[in-house]
Amino acid sequence: MGLFSKIFATDKLSQPVYLAAIGVDMHSHLIPGIDDGCKTIEQSVELIRQMSELGYSKLITTPHVQGEVYVNTPEIILAGLDNLRLEVEKAGIKIKLDAAAEYLLDDRFEEKLKTGTLLTFGKKFILVELSYFSPHPRMKELIFNLQLEGFQVILAHPERYSYWFTKFNKFEELKDRGIFFQLNTNSLSGYYDQAVKKTAEKFIDAQMYDFIGTDLHNESYMQGLIKAQYEKSLDKALSSGKIKNQSLM
């Protein structure tokens, strides 16, 4: 092993992180055919089998709800959940399945809030995401309106919003507003890019994460998750005492 290999190796764990310590995955795309996640029920069941084998005991899957792109209603999502539960039971996989949604804060989101039918989990937690190009101009207002209605807002994968990488105070402002942050496990494995990985590690050092999610879409994401188990930063996040996934049991 060369010098650079030795240096790289010191940044990894010799044994994988015990994912059963997370227990509940609260961000994934496992209902087939309704967003950019799983395409078939067979693919969904196989990924769920692997999640069970990795130590997860409950999955809260969260299909995209985005403007005119993914027009997923609670009826569509919950019907898909019912079908998925049946197939998982047939396959003999012992794991709890639930569903909510990952809502994009876009021009159509306020309409959804007014309907009073937003899907949540736990103590009225709601998972939201921002555009990867720029935040919605009324983002703060939309979040404030959610909080006024009693929702506990979780921001999905903040480490992926590159427009704020050099403006860390923007993230701090959101935390000051009572927003929960969710880490994508794969961000730590370099699945996206090194800038995302470094930003995620910065959040971990600052103890800014509250939840950990896989954002599981397909087998490629699964391989990233398996790789991420050997990251010291994942172990550090779990050891912080800040991660709330277990409260979702």
C-alpha positions, 0 to 999 in steps of 0.5 A: 500500500502506497503512502497516499493509500495509507493516508486515505485509509486512516479516514475510514472505519475498519468496521461498518457503522451499526445502522440499527442504531438509526433504526428508522429511515425517514427519507426514501423513494420506494413506492414504485412508478410515482416519482424518480425512485423505484420503477417496479414493485420487485425493485422496491421489495428488493431494496426493502429487503436489503434495508432490513438486512442492514438493520433498519426496523422501520421505513418512512418512504417519502415520494416527491411532490413537485409542482407539475412534475410529480403531482402526488396526492395523499390518495396516490401515495397511501394507495401505493403504500398499501400495495407495497406493504402487501408485497413486502409481507408476501416476501416475508420481510419483517419491517414496518412501512409508512409513508409521508412525502418530500415537498418541494417549496415551490409556487404550488406549495402554498395551495397544498398547505391550504388544503390541510392534507399534507402528509407528516410523520412522528410529531407532525414532522414534514419533510421539505426540500429546496430547488437545487438552482436557487431557493424559492423567493418566499421560502422563509414565508412558506416555512413560517406559515408551516410553523404557524400551523404547528408543523415541525419542518425538516429540511432535506439534505441541506448539504446539497444546496450549493448556492449557500456553500460560501454563505454558511450563515444562511444555514445558521439562519434556518437553524435559528428559525427552528428548522430541523436538518436531515443528512443524506447518508450518501453525501458522506460517501462522495456519492454526489461530489466532494463539495457536498461531502465536505459540507456535510462533514462541516454540519456534523462538526457543528452538530447541526443535523437532527435526522439521517435519511438514505434518500434511497431511490435505486440500487446505485443509492444502496451501494452508496449507503453500504459505502457510507457505513465506513465513514468516520463522519457517519459514526461521529453524527450518530455519536453526537446525541442529536439524531432523532430517528429513534423517536419515530419508532 
